[in-house]
Amino acid sequence: MKKRDFLVLDLDDTLVATTPALCELQTKRTGVQHDIASCTSHGRLWGLERHELVELMDLHLASGATRNPPFIPNVIDCLHFLSRHFRLAVITARNEEYCFETRRQLRAAGCDFHRVHHATNRHGTIPKSQICLDYGYEMIIDDHLTTANECAASGIRAFLFGTYPWNTQGELHSNVQRVLTWPEICQLLIPAPRD
């Protein structure tokens, strides 16, 4: 039997709708309406500095949000389907100090994730493309344009998930394919038999 390939997935805003929850939390904190449309770019939600964004994520995760995560539509069924064809791995930009909360969210999906990597730790951030190369991963689904482009430039098949304010500005590497929904991903990776 052929060993199944790994399919690498991002977590926030690829599997779980994290930014809408952060919008709601920031609105409550500031009294000013925040929404996804007001996001400008990766790491700069509403003009927040990195330490302010980390503080917001700390509050979000401490709120118990990982107990009942808001999964992206259709992701659970698609993950179960894809897990029959691939070994699933996650690379998240979350700091490794959130490993308990991260694994709790993933368990809620009811799938077996073979590996979970945190790209950020007390020493800094490792590019997801480097983690893919180090582990021999050949395919990734992520919602960040920069990550998808870096992975594609490293020879990794990259899918850019969704149309978010942070991933619609800028050019896609020729080896990046934008996908809008999880059923579309399933169809691309495991095409249905034709009559």
N, C-alpha and C positions, 0 to 999 in steps of 0.2 A: 504494500500500500504506500503510495506517495505521501511524503510528509507534507502537511498543509502549510501554505505560506502564511506569513503574518499580515494582517491588515491593521495598520496603526491609525488610531483615532485620537483627535483632540477631545477634550471634555467640555469646557465652557463654551457655550453657544454653537457647539457642534452636536453634542449629545444632550446637554442640559441647557435650558434657557436661563443662563445666569445674568446676562445684562439687564433684562426686564426686572429681575428681582433687585439688582443693584440700583436701577432707576427708582423703583418704589422706595427703597431704603434711603436713597439720597434726597428724594422729595420730602420724606418724613423728617429727615435731619435738618434740612435747610429751609423748608417751607416754600421752596421754589420748585415748580414742575420740571422734572427731568424725564427725558424719554430717549429712546434709541436714536431718533432722528437728530438729537443734539450731540451725539457722539461725533468726535472729529477724526480721531485716528487711534491706532493701537497704542495703548498705554496712556492715552490722554483723554479719558472720559471727562467731558465737561471742563477741560482745562486743568484737571487735578494733577498734581505732582505725583510721582511714583509712591512716595511714602503715604500720601493721602489716599491713594487708590488701595494700597495695602491695608490701611486702617479700615476702609470701607469694606474690603473683602473679609477682614477679620470679624467685623460686626455681622456681616452676612452669614458667615459660617458659624459664628457663635450663636446665631439666632435659632439654630436648629433646622436651617434650610436643607441640610443634607438628609434629614429623616424622610422627607417626602419630596424629592426633587422634581421640578417641572421639566420633564423630558420634552425634547423637540418632537413635534408630531410625527407619528409612525416609527420613531426610532427603536422602540422596544421590539416590535415585530420584526423589523429589518435586522436588528442585531441577532435575534434568535435565528433568523434565516441565514445570515452571513456566517454565524458561528459554526454552521454545518459544513462550510466550505473553507473557512479561514480560522487561524488562531488569532484571537483578538488581543491587541495590546493598546495601551493608552499612554500618550505622552502629554502631560499637562504642564502649562507654564506656572501653575501654582507652586508655591514654596513647599518643600518637602515637609515642613512643619504641619501641613494640612493633610498628611497622608491618611490619618484615621477618617477624617471627614470625606476625603476623596474616595476611599474604598467603600465607605458607607453608601455614598451616592451610586457607585458602580454596582454594589450588591443589590440595590433597589431595582436595577434593570433585570435582574434574574438571569444574567449570562455569566459564563466563565471567561474572565479576562486573564489571559496567561501571564501578562506582565503589565505593571503600572510604573511609569517613570515620571519623576518630577524634574522638570528642566531647571528649576531654581532651588538653590540650597544656600547654606550660610557662606559658601565660597563664591557665589555668583550664579550666573545663568549660562547654561550650555545650550547652544542652538539645537533645535529639534532635528535639523538635518544631520548634525554630528551624532546625535543619539541613534538616528536611523542607520547611519553608516557604521557606527560602532557595533550595532546588533544585527546588521545585515538585513534590515527592513527595506522592502522594495516598494511599499505603497503607503500613502498617508492621506487622511482626510482631515482638513483643518479649515478654520474660518478666517485665518489671517493671511492676507496677500503676501506679506514678506516671508512668512514661514513657507507657504506653498511655493513661492518663487525660489527660495533658497534650497528647498528639497529638490525641486525639479532641476535646478542647476547642478545638483550633486548626483543626478541620475536616478532619483527616486520618483516613481509615478505619483503625481500629486493631484488631488482633487480639492478645489476651493469651494467650501460649503457656504451657501446662502448668498444673499445680497444685503449686506450690512453696510452702514456708513464707513466703517473702517476697512472694507475690502472691495469697494467699488471704484475707488480712485487709484489710478496707476495701471501700468501695463502688466499683463499676465505673461509669464514665461511660456514659450511655445509648448512646453510639456506639462502645463497646468490646464486642467479641465474644470470649469465651473459646474457645480451641481446645485440644484435648488431644493431638492427634497430627498428624503431617505428612500422612498420607492424608486426614484431615478437612479440612486446609487446602486441599489440591488439589481436593477435592470442592466446597468452598465457592467457590473462585475460578474453577474451570473445571468446572462441573457436567457429568456424563456425559449424553450424549443419552438421551432416554427413548424407549422403544419405541412 
